[in-house]
């Protein structure tokens, strides 16, 4: 497998792109502050936008690796960042 990392991907309705620290306000408003969202994921609800900003700083660092796959999901019609998605690959030995 040739790893390309979180390159931008487009479909008819969506753009998948790297998350950025500058997305913090929109990300906090749209999902990281929502208790209903966080009960289905591995992280706890963010209490303030600074928690989201710190998470996004880490995401920006992680996305420098070609082995890291996390994207922000942008609805093309409104250009709204509506969520995120990750893919994790595990290479088994033997």
C-alpha positions in Angstrom: 0.0 0.0 0.0 1.2 3.5 -0.9 0.3 5.8 1.9 -0.7 9.3 0.9 -2.1 10.6 4.1 -5.2 12.9 4.4 -5.2 14.2 0.9 -8.3 16.2 -0.2 -11.0 14.0 -1.7 -14.2 15.2 -3.5 -17.5 13.6 -4.2 -20.6 15.3 -5.8 -21.8 16.5 -2.4 -18.8 16.5 -0.1 -15.2 17.5 0.2 -13.0 15.6 2.7 -10.0 17.8 3.7 -7.5 18.1 6.5 -8.7 19.8 9.6 -7.0 23.1 10.7 -6.8 25.1 13.9 -8.6 27.9 12.2 -11.7 25.6 12.0 -12.0 25.6 15.8 -15.1 27.8 16.2 -17.1 25.9 13.5 -16.0 22.5 14.8 -16.9 23.4 18.4 -20.3 24.7 17.3 -21.1 21.8 15.0 -20.0 18.8 16.9 -17.3 18.7 19.6 -19.5 20.6 22.1 -22.5 18.2 21.5 -23.1 15.5 24.2 -25.1 13.5 21.7 -22.2 13.3 19.3 -19.5 12.5 21.9 -21.4 9.5 23.4 -20.6 7.7 20.1 -16.9 8.5 19.8 -13.7 8.0 21.7 -13.4 11.6 23.1 -15.4 13.5 25.7 -17.5 16.6 24.9 -15.4 19.7 24.7 -16.2 22.2 27.3 -14.9 25.2 25.4 -13.5 26.2 22.0 -9.9 26.2 23.4 -10.2 22.4 23.9 -11.2 22.1 20.3 -8.4 24.3 19.2 -5.9 22.2 21.1 -7.3 19.0 19.5 -7.0 20.6 16.0 -3.4 21.6 16.7 -2.7 18.0 17.3 -4.6 16.9 14.2 -2.5 19.3 12.1 0.7 17.7 13.5 -0.6 14.2 13.0 -1.6 14.9 9.4 2.0 15.6 8.4 2.4 11.8 8.4 1.6 10.0 5.3 0.2 7.2 7.5 -2.4 9.3 9.2 -6.0 9.5 7.8 -8.4 12.0 9.3 -10.6 14.4 7.3 -13.0 17.2 8.0 -16.3 16.7 6.1 -17.4 19.8 4.2 -20.9 20.0 2.7 -20.2 21.6 -0.7 -23.7 23.2 -1.0 -23.1 25.4 2.1 -19.3 25.0 2.6 -20.1 24.0 6.2 -17.8 21.7 8.1 -20.2 19.1 9.4 -18.1 16.4 10.9 -14.9 14.4 10.7 -13.9 10.9 9.8 -10.8 8.7 10.3 -9.4 5.5 8.9 -7.0 3.4 10.9 -4.9 0.7 9.3 -3.3 -2.0 11.3 -0.5 -4.0 9.9 -0.5 -7.4 11.5 2.8 -9.2 11.9 3.1 -12.7 10.3 
